[in-house]
Amino acid sequence: MNANYLVVCLYIACTVTTAGQVCAQSKATDREVIQIKNRREFFWDETMIDVSSTTASPKMHGLVRRECVIAHDEAWEGDGCNYHNLINDNGLYRLYYLGWSMSAYQEIKVCYAESKDGIHWTKPKLGLRAYDGSKENNIILDKNDNSFDNFLVFIDGNPACPPDEKYKGIASGDGGLYCFVSPDGIHFKKGWLLTNKGQFDSLNVILWDAHSKKYKGFIRGFHNETGDSPWTGIRDIRYMESADCRDWSDPRCLDFGDADDYALYTNCVSQYYRGNHVFVGFPSRYVERREWTDTFDKLPGKEKRLDRINTSRRYGLTITDCIFMTSRDGYRWKRYDEALLRPGPEEPYNWVYGDGYPAVGMIETPGHFPGTDPEISMYIVANHWMGIPAQLYRYTMRADGFVSYNATYKPQVLTTKPFIFEGDALFINFSTSAIGYLYIKIKDEDGNEINSEELFGDKIDRLVGFRDGTPAQFKGKPVVMEINMSDADIYSFQFK
């Protein structure tokens, strides 16, 4: 093989990453170059970051509680209402959840609510299932349809999906995980068994990924069992995939690298709506104390905890919170161990088993203050198993704001890996203090570069001004972006 042929091969060689991103080899550095085109990229993991040249650090940001949007105070609902999940159906937000109470566990129903803005919700009277002699309720399925422990709905975006299966419901029962189908998101009928390889006693998620052209599933499992029962093991999240939503791969535990092994209850995985090539998850972390201690005497709800212990010891000794994780392929995940949502200041009905259970899905809502940027709204249940109606609270987060790369007052830098983009202008999601700043440099392999003006402020989509050129001169070429900053956060960027 002659040397010229080898050089050409190195220059045009391509690989496909697990993120579904096409990478070419950089002729100058022999490093992979990520093809981002004009999609938004995030700094939640190291996919875009040259860690060896970066001194800024990742920073977790928390959710802010807002108002109660739904009180589960109907007779068929109760203190066990949970496993909320929502879909955006052409601007109509459909919410599905279980209605039940701790005192009547066998009476679980699948209930439905809807909203046009994510703030004001209604429970339509559907007339489908009878409760106490009346069909004037929002129940779509009950025990006559299946033995439900969970129910999740997704819109099947597969072009080959038959119209009468457009809405798919995922529920456990009869020793396995089953698919229900519907043409309208309201009238469901039981379909087929998806898998019986798992425990499924949580909200299991299935979705269609248009990038890989596969269905991806995230289900409950257990590992490291110490006895004959799986309940003696550690609760985990498992990944499986399918080309047709019928034949599935064997579930395998999510890959968290060398992270600590602890119990995760729900998974709440979805594709992020501002960049659906990235998966996000909000698992509830399950922390079971070994014994009753003095702290339990001082936490809220002592009497209810003691009542719970009479049903199951773990019901009184377990506390839950919520963490954040992200992935590019659905199997390998970056997990943050610091809580995204703690149980919070002690109130009469928190610090219990059931805190920090987010709904699957999120909605973009107007900024909390007039004139501010739109926010993400997420929804989290309260009053779990407390003998009073459960409540669903809205929480907000900055768009793309789960994790930023942060610089202290002392200047620090974030350097990207080489990438190729499409577009003429750069937009960033960033925040600074009054004295803080960002300067952005874009440079190619031949030493050409452009430098931004000083950037300060707080916007989710700020157009970056450059003083010695424009990004358009680099589009289609491998570049590196260097962000120098002080007392600032950078969340995401996009070329348009």
Secondary structure as UniProt FT lines:
FT   HELIX           3..12
FT   STRAND          14..16
FT   TURN            18..19
FT   STRAND          22..25
FT   TURN            27..29
FT   STRAND          32..37
FT   STRAND          41..42
FT   TURN            47..48
FT   HELIX           51..53
FT   STRAND          57..60
FT   STRAND          64..71
FT   TURN            75..76
FT   TURN            79..80
FT   STRAND          82..89
FT   TURN            90..91
FT   STRAND          92..99
FT   HELIX           102..107
FT   STRAND          109..115
FT   STRAND          121..122
FT   TURN            132..133
FT   STRAND          139..141
FT   TURN            143..145
FT   STRAND          152..155
FT   TURN            159..160
FT   HELIX           163..165
FT   STRAND          167..173
FT   TURN            174..175
FT   STRAND          176..182
FT   STRAND          189..195
FT   STRAND          205..209
FT   TURN            210..213
FT   STRAND          214..223
FT   HELIX           230..232
FT   STRAND          234..242
FT   STRAND          252..253
FT   TURN            257..258
FT   STRAND          270..271
FT   TURN            273..274
FT   TURN            276..277
FT   STRAND          279..281
FT   STRAND          284..288
FT   HELIX           294..298
FT   HELIX           302..311
FT   HELIX           313..317
FT   STRAND          318..327
FT   STRAND          332..341
FT   TURN            348..349
FT   TURN            353..356
FT   STRAND          363..365
FT   TURN            370..371
FT   STRAND          375..382
FT   TURN            384..385
FT   STRAND          391..398
FT   TURN            399..402
FT   STRAND          403..407
FT   STRAND          412..416
FT   STRAND          419..421
FT   STRAND          426..444
FT   TURN            445..446
FT   STRAND          449..452
FT   STRAND          458..463
FT   HELIX           471..474
FT   TURN            475..476
FT   STRAND          479..495
//
